Amino acid sequence: MSDIAVIGAGAWGSALALQCARAGNRVRLWVRDPERAAAIARTRENPRLPGFPLPEEIVVTARMPAQAELFVLAVPMQYLRAVAAMVPRGPALVCAKGLEAETLALPLEVMAALDPRRPLAVLTGPNFAHEIAAGLPAASVVAGYDRALRTEIAARLGTARFRLYGNDDPVGAQLGGAAKNVIAIAAGAVIGAGLGENARAALMTRGLAEIARLTVALGGRAETVAGLSGLGDLLLTSTGLASRNYSLGYALGRGERLEEILAARTTVTEGVTTAPALVARAAKAGLELPIAAAVADLLAGRISLQQAMTSLLSRPLREE
């Protein structure tokens, strides 16, 4: 039995806390707001993940744990740096997806900048929080350069219904988790606009090719993008309204305004901030990402959906 601190009590953090407890660990779930922490501790349920009571093995607290055998950071990407700066030294499993808007850094790059000596890995893959909370079968990836740490994390968090695979290509794993949110917005817009399943399949496939090119350019492996952290996560995120990014794109495709869509939400849609950051990071590597760039322009109001589709379809023909 291990002592695990889950940092962040959104739906994903609560689901991970449930999984950590299910795997036989002692768990502390850190909530930034003391009033919210007290309410969750009293009711034993997080309103952001309704219907899933927290067992007594999970201690809910607003006090940052002084130590833990593993810190699981489940906070939105744009808050990762500020929260991680408060986390005591110790091995960390980062569960954020995206790029930091200001620096264009990936999650583990943010963490390494704060503390180069901290043992690090990232958890990424095709996982909806409510399904993990329910204990439904799922698989994910623990990616990092330290094989011993990957193995240890998989042993502590994995169960028969939550299979964890190690991967020594954290660059590819992180880019897959970040870029799939952007492609999912495009996929949702295509379906919302009534452009058909053929168009979505083509867009997802070419989007995957964009992710692979950027991964190789930044030192990762193309085959990582074909795995759970790339193709697997893209399939999950781009095919149903349970996905925040797909549903946002779907609403855009139906003619709703971005400001109104976001105002009606209480959760973060990571692809909105990731799209321009991904395009900028690719430009630094000398690459173009046509689909991601079209999404960034659409979100910024620089082009309409029809203009985005026309731009993509009018690109010069080439070998696949």
C-alpha positions as CSV (number, residue, x, y, z in Angstrom):
1,M,0.0,0.0,0.0
2,S,1.4,3.4,-1.0
3,D,0.6,7.0,0.0
4,I,-0.5,8.9,-3.0
5,A,-1.5,12.5,-3.2
6,V,-3.8,13.5,-6.0
7,I,-3.4,17.2,-6.7
8,G,-6.6,18.7,-8.2
9,A,-10.2,17.8,-7.6
10,G,-11.8,18.3,-10.9
11,A,-13.6,15.4,-12.5
12,W,-10.4,13.9,-13.7
13,G,-8.6,14.3,-10.3
14,S,-11.5,12.7,-8.5
15,A,-11.7,9.8,-10.9
16,L,-7.9,9.2,-10.5
17,A,-8.3,9.4,-6.7
18,L,-11.0,6.7,-7.0
19,Q,-8.7,4.6,-9.2
20,C,-5.8,5.0,-6.8
21,A,-7.9,3.8,-3.9
22,R,-9.3,0.9,-6.0
23,A,-5.7,-0.1,-6.6
24,G,-5.2,-0.4,-2.8
25,N,-3.5,2.9,-2.0
26,R,-3.9,5.5,0.8
27,V,-5.1,8.6,-1.1
28,R,-5.2,12.3,-0.2
29,L,-7.2,14.4,-2.6
30,W,-6.1,18.1,-2.6
31,V,-8.7,20.7,-3.3
32,R,-7.5,24.3,-3.6
33,D,-10.6,26.0,-2.1
34,P,-11.1,25.1,1.6
35,E,-14.8,25.6,1.4
36,R,-15.1,23.2,-1.5
37,A,-12.8,20.8,0.2
38,A,-15.0,20.8,3.3
39,A,-18.2,20.3,1.2
40,I,-16.7,17.3,-0.6
41,A,-15.4,15.8,2.6
42,R,-18.8,16.2,4.2
43,T,-20.9,14.8,1.3
44,R,-18.3,12.4,0.1
45,E,-19.1,13.4,-3.5
46,N,-17.6,15.9,-5.9
47,P,-20.3,17.9,-7.8
48,R,-17.9,17.9,-10.8
49,L,-18.2,14.1,-10.9
50,P,-21.7,13.4,-9.6
51,G,-22.9,9.9,-8.8
52,F,-19.5,8.5,-7.7
53,P,-19.2,8.6,-3.8
54,L,-15.6,8.9,-2.5
55,P,-14.7,6.0,-0.1
56,E,-13.3,6.7,3.3
57,E,-9.9,5.7,2.1
58,I,-9.7,9.0,0.2
59,V,-8.9,11.9,2.6
60,V,-10.1,15.2,1.1
61,T,-8.0,18.2,2.2
62,A,-7.2,21.8,1.3
63,R,-3.8,21.5,2.9
64,M,-1.1,20.5,0.5
65,P,0.4,17.1,1.6
66,A,3.9,17.6,3.0
67,Q,5.0,14.3,1.4
68,A,3.8,11.4,-0.6
69,E,5.3,8.4,-2.4
70,L,3.8,9.7,-5.6
71,F,2.2,13.1,-6.4
72,V,-0.5,12.8,-9.2
73,L,-1.0,16.2,-10.7
74,A,-4.5,16.4,-12.3
75,V,-4.9,20.1,-13.0
76,P,-5.6,22.0,-16.3
77,M,-2.5,22.7,-18.3
78,Q,-2.6,26.5,-17.9
79,Y,-2.6,26.1,-14.1
80,L,0.1,23.4,-13.9
81,R,3.1,25.7,-13.3
82,A,1.5,27.6,-10.4
83,V,0.2,24.5,-8.7
84,A,3.3,22.4,-9.3
85,A,5.4,25.1,-7.6
86,M,3.5,24.3,-4.4
87,V,4.0,20.6,-4.5
88,P,6.8,19.2,-2.3
89,R,9.7,17.4,-3.8
90,G,8.9,13.8,-4.8
91,P,8.1,11.6,-7.8
92,A,5.3,13.1,-9.9
93,L,2.8,11.7,-12.4
94,V,1.5,14.6,-14.6
95,C,-2.0,14.1,-16.0
96,A,-2.4,17.5,-17.8
97,K,-2.7,17.6,-21.6
98,G,-1.8,20.5,-23.7
99,L,0.9,23.2,-24.1
100,E,1.5,26.2,-21.8
101,A,0.1,29.1,-23.8
102,E,2.9,31.6,-22.8
103,T,5.9,29.3,-23.1
104,L,4.6,26.7,-25.5
105,A,6.0,24.1,-23.1
106,L,4.7,20.6,-22.7
107,P,3.7,19.4,-19.2
108,L,7.0,17.6,-18.4
109,E,8.9,20.6,-19.7
110,V,7.1,22.8,-17.3
111,M,7.8,20.4,-14.4
112,A,11.5,20.0,-15.3
113,A,11.9,23.8,-15.4
114,L,10.6,24.1,-11.9
115,D,12.7,21.2,-10.5
116,P,15.1,19.4,-12.9
117,R,15.8,16.7,-10.3
118,R,12.2,15.6,-9.7
119,P,11.4,12.1,-11.1
120,L,8.7,12.6,-13.7
121,A,6.3,10.7,-15.9
122,V,3.1,11.6,-17.7
123,L,-0.2,9.7,-17.8
124,T,-2.1,10.0,-21.1
125,G,-4.5,8.0,-23.2
126,P,-8.1,7.5,-24.1
127,N,-9.9,7.9,-20.8
128,F,-13.1,9.7,-19.9
129,A,-13.3,10.6,-16.2
130,H,-16.7,9.1,-15.6
131,E,-15.8,5.8,-17.0
132,I,-12.6,5.5,-15.0
133,A,-14.6,6.4,-11.9
134,A,-17.1,3.7,-12.7
135,G,-14.3,1.1,-13.0
136,L,-15.1,0.3,-16.6
137,P,-12.3,-1.3,-18.7
138,A,-9.7,1.1,-19.9
139,A,-6.0,1.4,-20.8
140,S,-3.6,4.3,-20.6
141,V,0.1,5.1,-21.0
142,V,2.7,6.0,-18.4
143,A,5.4,7.8,-20.4
144,G,8.8,8.9,-19.1
145,Y,12.5,8.3,-19.5
146,D,12.9,6.4,-16.2
147,R,11.9,2.8,-16.7
148,A,11.9,2.0,-13.0
149,L,9.6,4.9,-12.3
150,R,7.2,3.9,-15.1
151,T,7.1,0.3,-13.8
152,E,6.5,1.5,-10.2
153,I,3.6,3.8,-11.2
154,A,2.0,1.1,-13.3
155,A,2.2,-1.3,-10.4
156,R,0.7,1.2,-7.9
157,L,-2.1,2.6,-10.1
158,G,-3.0,-0.3,-12.4
159,T,-5.7,-2.8,-11.9
160,A,-7.3,-5.6,-14.0
161,R,-9.7,-3.0,-15.5
162,F,-7.2,-0.2,-15.8
163,R,-4.3,-1.5,-17.8
164,L,-1.2,0.8,-17.9
165,Y,1.5,0.5,-20.6
166,G,5.0,2.0,-20.2
167,N,6.4,4.1,-22.9
168,D,9.9,5.7,-23.1
169,D,8.8,8.5,-25.6
170,P,7.2,11.2,-23.4
171,V,7.5,13.7,-26.2
172,G,5.3,11.7,-28.5
173,A,2.9,10.7,-25.7
174,Q,2.5,14.4,-24.6
175,L,2.0,15.7,-28.2
176,G,-0.6,13.0,-28.9
177,G,-2.5,14.0,-25.8
178,A,-2.3,17.7,-26.6
179,A,-3.0,17.7,-30.4
180,K,-5.9,15.3,-30.3
181,N,-8.0,18.0,-28.5
182,V,-7.4,20.3,-31.4
183,I,-8.2,17.7,-34.1
184,A,-11.4,16.8,-32.0
185,I,-12.6,20.4,-32.3
186,A,-12.2,20.2,-36.1
187,A,-14.0,16.8,-36.1
188,G,-16.9,18.2,-34.1
189,A,-17.2,21.2,-36.4
190,V,-17.4,19.0,-39.4
191,I,-20.2,16.9,-38.0
192,G,-22.0,19.9,-36.5
193,A,-22.0,21.6,-39.9
194,G,-23.4,18.5,-41.6
195,L,-20.3,17.8,-43.8
196,G,-20.5,14.0,-43.2
197,E,-18.6,11.1,-41.8
198,N,-16.3,10.8,-44.8
199,A,-15.0,14.3,-44.1
200,R,-14.5,13.5,-40.4
201,A,-12.6,10.3,-41.2
202,A,-10.3,12.1,-43.6
203,L,-9.7,15.0,-41.2
204,M,-8.9,12.7,-38.3
205,T,-6.4,10.7,-40.4
206,R,-4.7,13.8,-41.8
207,G,-4.7,15.3,-38.3
208,L,-2.9,12.2,-37.0
209,A,-0.3,12.7,-39.7
210,E,0.2,16.3,-38.5
211,I,0.8,15.0,-35.0
212,A,3.3,12.4,-36.2
213,R,5.3,15.0,-38.2
214,L,5.6,17.3,-35.2
215,T,6.5,14.5,-32.9
216,V,9.4,13.5,-35.0
217,A,10.5,17.1,-35.4
218,L,10.6,17.5,-31.6
219,G,12.6,14.3,-31.0
220,G,9.8,11.8,-30.5
221,R,8.9,8.7,-32.5
222,A,6.1,8.5,-35.1
223,E,5.0,5.0,-33.9
224,T,4.1,6.5,-30.5
225,V,1.4,8.5,-32.3
226,A,-0.1,5.2,-33.6
227,G,-0.7,4.0,-30.0
228,L,-3.0,4.7,-27.1
229,S,-1.6,8.2,-26.5
230,G,-2.2,9.2,-30.1
231,L,-4.6,7.3,-32.2
232,G,-6.4,5.8,-29.2
233,D,-7.0,9.2,-27.6
234,L,-7.9,10.8,-30.9
235,L,-10.6,8.2,-31.6
236,L,-12.2,8.7,-28.2
237,T,-12.1,12.4,-28.3
238,S,-13.3,12.9,-31.8
239,T,-16.3,10.7,-32.0
240,G,-18.8,11.7,-29.4
241,L,-20.5,14.6,-27.5
242,A,-19.1,13.3,-24.2
243,S,-15.8,14.9,-25.3
244,R,-15.6,18.5,-24.3
245,N,-13.5,19.4,-27.4
246,Y,-15.6,17.5,-29.9
247,S,-18.8,19.0,-28.4
248,L,-17.4,22.5,-28.6
249,G,-16.5,22.0,-32.3
250,Y,-19.9,20.5,-32.9
251,A,-21.6,23.6,-31.4
252,L,-19.3,25.8,-33.6
253,G,-20.3,23.8,-36.6
254,R,-24.0,24.5,-35.8
255,G,-23.4,28.2,-35.8
256,E,-23.0,28.9,-32.1
257,R,-20.5,31.5,-30.9
258,L,-17.4,30.5,-29.1
259,E,-17.9,33.0,-26.3
260,E,-21.4,31.7,-25.6
261,I,-20.2,28.0,-25.7
262,L,-17.5,28.7,-23.1
263,A,-19.7,30.8,-20.9
264,A,-22.1,27.9,-20.5
265,R,-19.3,25.6,-19.3
266,T,-17.8,25.0,-15.9
267,T,-15.0,22.8,-17.2
268,V,-11.9,23.6,-19.2
269,T,-11.8,22.8,-23.0
270,E,-8.1,22.4,-23.4
271,G,-8.1,22.5,-27.2
272,V,-9.0,26.2,-27.2
273,T,-5.7,27.3,-25.8
274,T,-3.7,24.4,-27.2
275,A,-4.5,25.2,-30.9
276,P,-2.6,28.4,-31.2
277,A,0.2,27.1,-29.0
278,L,0.6,24.0,-31.0
279,V,0.8,26.0,-34.3
280,A,3.4,28.3,-32.8
281,R,5.5,25.4,-31.4
282,A,5.4,23.7,-34.9
283,A,6.4,27.0,-36.6
284,K,9.5,27.1,-34.3
285,A,10.4,23.7,-35.6
286,G,9.8,24.8,-39.2
287,L,6.6,22.9,-39.7
288,E,3.1,23.7,-40.9
289,L,0.1,22.1,-39.3
290,P,-2.8,23.0,-41.7
291,I,-5.6,21.5,-39.6
292,A,-4.4,22.9,-36.3
293,A,-3.9,26.2,-37.9
294,A,-7.4,26.2,-39.4
295,V,-8.8,25.4,-35.9
296,A,-6.7,28.2,-34.3
297,D,-7.9,30.7,-36.9
298,L,-11.5,29.6,-36.5
299,L,-11.4,29.9,-32.7
300,A,-9.8,33.4,-33.1
301,G,-12.6,34.5,-35.4
302,R,-10.2,35.1,-38.3
303,I,-12.0,32.8,-40.6
304,S,-15.4,31.1,-40.9
305,L,-15.9,27.4,-40.9
306,Q,-16.6,27.5,-44.6
307,Q,-13.4,29.4,-45.2
308,A,-11.5,26.9,-43.1
309,M,-12.8,24.0,-45.1
310,T,-12.2,25.7,-48.4
311,S,-8.6,26.5,-47.3
312,L,-7.9,22.8,-46.4
313,L,-9.5,21.4,-49.5
314,S,-7.7,23.7,-51.8
315,R,-4.2,22.8,-50.6
316,P,-1.9,21.4,-53.4
317,L,-2.3,17.7,-54.1
318,R,0.6,15.5,-52.8
319,E,1.5,11.9,-52.1
320,E,0.1,10.7,-48.8
